Amino acid sequence: MLDVGCGAGAFAARLAQRSEQVDAVDRSATMIEEAKRRTPDSVRCVLGDVLTDPLPGQDYDAIVSISALHHMPLPDALTVLAAGLRSGGVLAVVALPRLDLRRELHVEIAAMAGHRLLGVLFLVTRRLGFANGFAKDPARDVMPMVMDPPLTTRQVAVQAAAVLPGVRVRRLLFWRYLLVWRKP
């Protein structure tokens, strides 16, 4: 498996529980050092940029990316990642879409309401003295911020379909989209 934009390695460590070998790549040296500290030996943490450096392996069963692809030109990134998959392999991406109120207002309203509800629940659990499993991780302080992702969910779907026939893209709650594709 390959984790693109692995950050501090939390998801790569979870993937390692289900896979013999996981490659975790990030273009931030700080994140790779943190990932090396937090992941088991079956995770190979690699400093690199998937758009300019070769992937650490090839013929992956699965390539995943959480909150990284909106930092890259989508068609270029999808072309590289598709080439890294074996036949039958799966690409799964969760990333940030640009706001599209005309088409997704209902999702935005639900996300705002859910966000407020979760905030109240977290506050209550903290006040009751329960362990705070949602505390901010200091490693995230060096992760890049994206205030204005370049593509709406619809634009992602159109661009992805041009590169990956049969791709599925759908909007998720809480300001994310999911892109899934199985290589023929």
Secondary structure as GFF3:
##gff-version 3
##sequence-region A 1 184
A	DSSP	beta_strand	2	4	.	.	.	ID=ss1
A	DSSP	alpha_helix	10	16	.	.	.	ID=ss2
A	DSSP	beta_strand	22	26	.	.	.	ID=ss3
A	DSSP	alpha_helix	29	38	.	.	.	ID=ss4
A	DSSP	beta_strand	43	47	.	.	.	ID=ss5
A	DSSP	beta_strand	60	66	.	.	.	ID=ss6
A	DSSP	three_ten_helix	69	71	.	.	.	ID=ss7
A	DSSP	alpha_helix	74	84	.	.	.	ID=ss8
A	DSSP	beta_strand	85	95	.	.	.	ID=ss9
A	DSSP	alpha_helix	101	127	.	.	.	ID=ss10
A	DSSP	three_ten_helix	138	142	.	.	.	ID=ss11
A	DSSP	alpha_helix	153	163	.	.	.	ID=ss12
A	DSSP	beta_strand	168	172	.	.	.	ID=ss13
A	DSSP	beta_strand	176	182	.	.	.	ID=ss14
###
